[in-house]
C-alpha cells in the first residue's frame, strides 16, 4: 500500500568527519561537479540544491541541507520543500482560511447564544472543507514532485559518494 507523501520530507546522513571538514568537502564537491553549476547556493553550514531551471514546475521541490555537529563527527540534515514562494502562498492560504473560519465560528456562536440568526456559522461549513482542499492540493503537489525529490536525493548521494573521506552513511 503506498504511503501518503509528507509535505516536507526529511532525512539524515551520518558523516565520519568533523563539521567544518565536512562543509569544506561538500562545497568542494559542489564546485567541481559541472552539472551542479548554478544549481546550488550555500552559506555557513547550510546549502540548497535546486533542479535545472528547464525542469521547474509549480510543484518542483528543492533540497535544503544543513551540516550539524555530532560529537567527533557530523551529520547532514536534509529537507525537501517547495520553492519559498509556493510554501509562503500555501501557508498564507492556510492561515487566512483558518482565521476566517475561527472568526466566523465565534461570531456564529455569539449570534446563536444571543438568539439571533447564526449566519456566522457558515464560516465553519465553508472553512473546514476549504482547509481540507488546501491540504489535499499541497499533498497532490508533493506527490507530483516525488520523482524530482528522488532525483535530488540521488544527486546528493552521488556527490557524497565522490568524496569518500566523508564516510557518508544514511541513517
Buried (B, 14 or more C-beta within 10 A) or exposed (E): EEEEBEBBBEBEBBBBBBBEBBBEBBEEBBEEBEEBEEBBEBEEBBBBBBBEEEEEEEBBBBBBBBBBEBEEBBBBBBBBBBBEEBBEEBEEBBEEBBEBBEEBBBBBBEBBEEEEEBEBBEBBEBBBEBBEEBEEEBBEBBEBBBEBBEBBBEBBEEBBEEBEEBEBEEE
